[in-house]
Amino acid sequence: MAKLIVHQDKIVNIRELLDICPFDAMEEQEGEVIINSACKMCKLCIRKGPDGAIELVVETVPEVDKSRWQGIAVYVDHTEGEIHPVTYELLGKARELADRIGQPVYALFMGEQISEKARELLHYHVDEAYIYDDPALKRFRLEAYTAVFADFIDAVKPSSILVGATTVGRQLAPRVAARFRTGLTADCTVLEMQDNSDLVQIRPAFGGNIMAQILTPNNRPQLATVRYKVMNAPKRQEQEAGKIVERTIAPEKLRCRVEVIGVLPKEKEKTIDGADVLVVAGRGVKKQEDLALLQQLADLLGGELACTRPLCEAGWMDPKRQVGLSGRTVRPKLVITCGVSGAIQFVAGMNNAEQIVAINNDPKASIFKVAHYGLVGDIYEIVPKLILKIKAGKEPVHELQKV
C-alpha cells in the first residue's frame, strides 16, 4: 500500500505547491501542507514540486504463512438439523477446489442433537466433519455461532471457507471475517483455486458491467458466500467416507446478550426458486396489464411467472419474483424469457437452467448468447400463438432456432 509523505522543511512556497494539484488534494493547515482524501495518487506533486518535498512511500504487507493453513471448509447451514441443500452444492465445489491443490475438505456443523444427522455429510466427499453438539446451539444466535466458528478456525486452520448465502450465512460470514481480519466476497458466481491456495472469488461488480476477480493473498482464512443453486450439487455416494470429529467449547463462550424465546414457523408459499418452469417478463413488456398474457403461458406449462429488476422497481411485480443477483438465483428445467435483454446480473441468476428459450425482437440482444434456443420477434405476436398451439397440443408455430 502506498502513501505520500510531506517534508515540510523542504517546501519553499506553500501556495505554489498547492496549485500543482488538479484535485485540490493538498491544503494548508496552521502553516503546514496536509494531503486530504481527494488525492488520486497521480504523483504530479512529486514530479513538479520542490525536490524532496513530497515522498512516495510503499508499505510492505506482511505475508501470511500459507503452509499453516490447509483445507477447504464448508459451513453446514441447517434448520433444526435438516441440512440446507446449498451445503451439498458447496461441498461439491469444495471437493473440486481441494483436489486442485491436494488438500482436504472439512465440514463445520453446529447445533443440538445433530451427531446422527451429520453422518449424511460423509456421503458427499467430506474428509472430516467437525461437530459441535450443544443445547446452547439449538437456535441460531450470532455471538454463540461466531464463537464456535472461531474455535473451529483456530483448531483446524482451513485455507478457505465457503458459506451459503442464506439468512444465517449472510449474518455469520461477515462477523467471522471481521473477527479474523480477513476478506469476504459475497454472492460469488464462480470460484477458482490457484496453485498457491489463493482462492479466486468471482462475482459481478459495478452494476453487473464487469466480472471482478477478488483475492485475499495476504490473509487467511479466505471467506466467500455463494447463493443456493449457483453451484452443482455432487451425486450422493452410497458408502460413507471420511470421519466425524466431535468438539466441545467452553460454556462461557456460548453466552449471548440475545435470548431466543421462540420461533414462529413461516407460512409456506410458492416461490420461483423451486419452480421447474419459469416464464420471465422483461423490459419488452409494455404495460402491467400485459403480464396476464405471460401468466397464462406460465400456467399452461405448470410454471411460475418471474421478472427482471426494472419490473420490480416499477412496482409491477413482487420483488420475490425477481430473477438475478439482486433477486433470486434459480435453476429450473426450463426458462422462457420474454423481452429480456440479458444483463449480466440477470444472467448470473439463471444461466444454470437446463433449457433457456429467449424471445426478443433484437437479434443482437445479449440473452441470445446464453440461450439454448432463440426466437427473434415481438413477444406480443409470438406468445399468443405459442399459447394457442400449447392448448391445441401441437408444436409451436415458430420453429426454434438453435443458438
Secondary structure, DSSP 8 states (H G I E B T S, - for coil): -EEEEE-GGG-S-HHHHHHH-TT--EEEETTEEEE-TT-----HHHHHSSTTTEEEEE-------GGG---EEEE--EETTEE-HHHHHHHHHHHHHHHHHT--EEEEEEESS-TTGGGGGGGTT-SEEEEEE-GGGSS--HHHHHHHHHHHHHHH--SEEEEE-STTHHHHHHHHHHHTT--EEEEESEEEE-TTS-EEEEEEETTTTEEEEE--TTSSSEEEEE-TTSS------SS--SEEEE----GGGG--S--------------GGG-SEEEEE-TT--SGGGHHHHHHHHHHTT-EEEE-HHHHHTTSS-GGGBBSTTSB----SEEEEES----HHHHTTTTT-SEEEEEES-TT-GGGGT-SEEEES-HHHHHHHHHHHHHHTS--SS--EE-
